Amino acid sequence: MISFIVAMDKHRLIGKENDLPWRLPADLAHFKRVTSGHTVIMGRKTYESIGKPLPNRRNVVVTRSQAYTAEGVDIVHSIDEAIRLTEHENETFVIGGSELFKAFWPHADRMYVTYIDEVFDGDTYFPEIDGQEWELVSVEAGTVDEKNVYPHEFRVYERQAKN
């Protein structure tokens, strides 16, 4: 199964200059808890913004560059190659960026969305989630405190029918 995991604001903003536009430690802890022990697939820019392989996960980087190398990750050059590499795994997570979310959209079965009830400035957006295609199956309110100052929810969507 291919799942997306993403945090977004009220307008589906997910990034600003290859970084997150907010600081929300609860979201990072949620990301770690959900993806730990699984494979994560990311684009080259996302990988470079993180700067190193994520621990306790198989890291797959998708890049068009045939010459690209990085320590501790599997490098693939197409969506099909990434799917073949991970097809026998129980759940694989696409973690970004926006081009990869769009490319994997027809293949995704589930989305883990941290919805931040705020509007931020940025340059990268997540595709619209169509209620006819995706069913919201769970919502968990996040705790607002001195470290997590933005109201947020952890949502899970499941695809109704693949196109």
N, C-alpha and C positions, 0 to 999 in steps of 0.2 A: 504494500500500500504506500502511495506517495501522499505525504501531508505537507502543508505549508505551515510555517510558524512565523508570525509577523506581529509587530506592534504598529498601531496607526492612530492618528488623531481623528477628530470629527469629520475632517474632509479627506480622509484616506491617505494623508501624508505619512510617508514612512522614512524619509531621509532628507538630509541637507548636506551637500558637499561630501558625500560618502561617509556620513556619520549619522548618529541619531540626533534629532533636534531636541531631545529631552533627556533628563536623568531620572530614571525610575528603577531603583534597585529591586523592587518586587518583581518587575518584568524580567530582569536578568536572572533572578532566582527561579522564576517560572520556566524560562527558556532552558536553563540548566537542568532542572528537574525533568522536564518533558523530553528533552533530546538526549540526555545522558544514556550511554549504552547503545545508541543507534547511529546510523550513518546520517551525516548532514551534507547536503549538496549546496554549493554556493558558486556565484560567479567570481571571476578573478578580482574585480574591484572590491567586492565584499570581503574576500579572503585578505586582500592587502590592507583593508581598513582594520581588520582584526589583528593582523600582523603575525599570527602563528596558528598552528593547528589547535582546534578546540580539544581540550583533554577529555578522555573517556568517550570518545566518539571517533568513528571513521570519518575522515574529512575528504570530500571529493570536490575538486575545483574544476569548473567548466570554463574553458578559454578557447578563443579562436586561434591563438598563437601556438603554432607547432613547436616553437622554441622555448616556451615557458617552462620553468622548473621551480619547484619549491620542496623543501624538506618536509617529510612526514605527512604528505597528502597524496591522494591519487589524482592524477590530472587526466581529464578527458576533453574531447574537442567537439562534442555534440550532445544534444539532449538524448538522442537514441543510445549513444554510448554510455551515458550516465544511467539510463534506465536498465540497459543490459547488465551493467556492473552491479546493480543493486536489486535486481528483480526477485531474488530469492529471499530477501530480507522481509521481516514482518512489517516494519514501518520505517520509511526513509523520510527525512525532513528536508525540504527545500527552504533555505533560510535567507535567500535574496541574492542579488538585488532585483530591481524591478524588471529587468529584461528576462531574468530567469523565471520569475513568477509568471510572466506572460507566456513564455515558451512552454512551461510545464502545466499551464492552466488546463488543457484538455486531459491531462493525465492525473490530476490531483483528485483524491477521494475525501480528504478531510482538511480543515483549516483550524489552526489554533491562533486566535486573534486576541491580542491585548488591545482593547479599545480604550483610548485615553480621551476623556471627555473635556477636551481642551482644543484650541486651535494654535498651531505653530507655524512658523515661517520655514519654508524648505523648497526643495526642487524635485522630489521623487515621490510618486504616488502609487498606491496599490490599485489594481483594477476594481471596478464596482462589483459588489457581491449581490448577485441577482437572487432574490427570494424564491423565484420559481425553480432555480437550479440548485440552490443551497438551503438546507434546513438548519436553523439554529437549534442545537441539541442540548447545550448547557451554557449557563452563565453563572459565574462566580464573582461577586463583588470584591474588589481589592480594597485593602485597608489604606486610608489616607492618614499619614502621620508626618513627623518632621523630616523623614528621609524620602517619603513617597508623597509629594505634595499635590499631585494631580489626581482627581477622581478617575478611577479606571476599573475595567472589568476584564475578566478572562473568559472569552467566548470560544465555543467549539461549534463548527459548522460541518455538516456532512453533505456530500453531493447526493442529489436526488436521482438523477439519471445522467449518465455521460452522453454527450452529443456525438 
